């Protein structure tokens, strides 16, 4: 079976292309992501969903607990290792990654560094059970936007996610 993703090519008038480029630079997203989001919104693919999240956590209980608590408001993908996370990120765009610092193999900070270099519009929230000032400073240097200590307060995490989504232009749905 062919699992390779197929590409489509669009012909866009130059003046529209320039406007898209400016809008994407202003919102801090890639043009591909912006167009994909427009298409998804037009076919209501993500109706009622907040952001596209990737949780990278080697502890299965915490990983699944975070996913379960966030999946009603967001589209959530998970990874157990840094290597698995990088493979997923290469194939799919995310708004936010939530990544544990201590992972087997590639560390969480290595994942954050790679993401910031290859997809700078993705926001990273680092989590750890072993907090220190030095680690917090290093996480921010590598590109993390927030730093949380385990056990994770789900209300705080939810607020951080929505704050960061607003910074990339996504609005929290109004509950009726």
N, C-alpha and C positions, 0 to 999 in steps of 0.2 A: 504494500500500500504506500502511495506517495504522501508523506506527511509534510512535505516542504510547502511553505506558504507561497501562494501566488501573489504577484503584484499587479496592481492596476496603475495605469498612467492617465493623468488628466491633462487636457489642454486648457490652460487658463490664460485669459487675456492679460497682457503685461501690466495694465493699470490695476487690475484686480489682484494680481500676484503681489504687486508692491504694497497694496493695502493690507493683504493677508500677512505679509512679512512684517509690517509695522505692528499690526495687531498682535501677532505672535511674540514679537520682541517685547511689547508692552506687557503682555500677560506672562511672559517667561516660559512659554511652551514651544515645542517644535511645531513646525507647520503641519507635519503628518498627524500629530496628536490633535491639533486644533481642528483640522478637516475631519478626522475620524470622529471626534466628539460632535461636530456639527451633523455629520451623517447619522451617528447613533441617536442624537436628539431628534432628528427629523423622522426616524423610524421608531422612536420611543423605546430604544433598546435599554436605556438606563433610567427610565422613568422612576422617580421616587428614590433613586439611589444617590448617595453622596459621592464619595471618591472611590478611586481605584487604589486599593491598599495591598501591600505585600508584607506579611508578617514572617520574619526570619528568626526562628527560635528552635533550639535543639531539644528542649524539654517538651515532650508531646502534650502533657496535661496543660501546661501554660499556653502553648501554641493553639490548641483546640479551644481552650477557654476564651482566649482573646478573639479568635475567629467567631465563636458563637456569640460573644457579646457585641461584636461589630457588624455582623452580616445583615442585620435588619436594615441598617442605614447605609451600608457601603458594600461594594463588590470586593470580596476578600479572597486573596490567594495566599497560600502558605508555602514555606520552604523550611527544611530541617537543617540544612548546612549552608555555608557561604557559597560553596561551589554550585549547589542547586539554585540558590538565589540568583547568582550571576547568569546562569543559563536561562532562567525564567525572564530576567530583566532584559537580556539581549533580544528576546522574542516578543516582549510585551511592554507597553508603557504603563507606568503607575504614577499616581499623584504623590503618594506618600509610601515610604517603606518604614516599618517598625522593626528594628534589628537589635538582637542581643549582641553584646560586646564579645562574650566568650562563646565561640562556636568551634566545633572540631574542624581542623583544616584552616581554611581561609577565615580570618577573624571578622567580626562585625565591623570594626573600623576599616578593614581592607575593603569590605563591601561598600561602605559609605564613600570611601575615597574613589573607588572605581565608578560608582554611580555619579558622583559629582563631576568627574572628568568626562564621562561619556553621555550623561543625561542630566545636565545641571538644573533642569526645571523640576526634577524629582526632589521632594523634601524628605529628609531622614530624621526619624526620632530614634534615639539610641536608648536601650534599656539595659540595666545591669543589676546583679545581685551583689556586686563588689564595688561600691561607689568610692570615689576619691576625687579630690579637687583636680589632681593631675589628669585623671581619666576624663573628667568633664571638659577640661581645657583642650585635651587632645581630640576628643570627639568633635568639638566645635571647629577646631583647626581643620579637621578632615572633611567638614561640610555638614555636620549634623545641625539641625535647627532647634532641637530640644533633647533633653537628657532626663530620663526617669529612672528611679530606683525601685527595684522589686521589693516587696510585692506591689504590683501595679494597681493604683487607684483608678478604676475604670471611668469614673466621672472626670477625673483630671485628664486621662488619656483621650476620652471623647471630646472634651473641650479643646485640647491641643490639636486634635485632628481637624475639627471644624475651623479653628483659627487659621491653621495652615492651608486648608482648602480655600478659605476666603482670600488668602494671599495669592492663590493661583486662579482665582476667578470663579470658584464654585460656591453656590449659595445653599444654605441649609433649607430644605423644603419646609414650608409652613404647614403645620398640622391643623387640620380642620376640626 
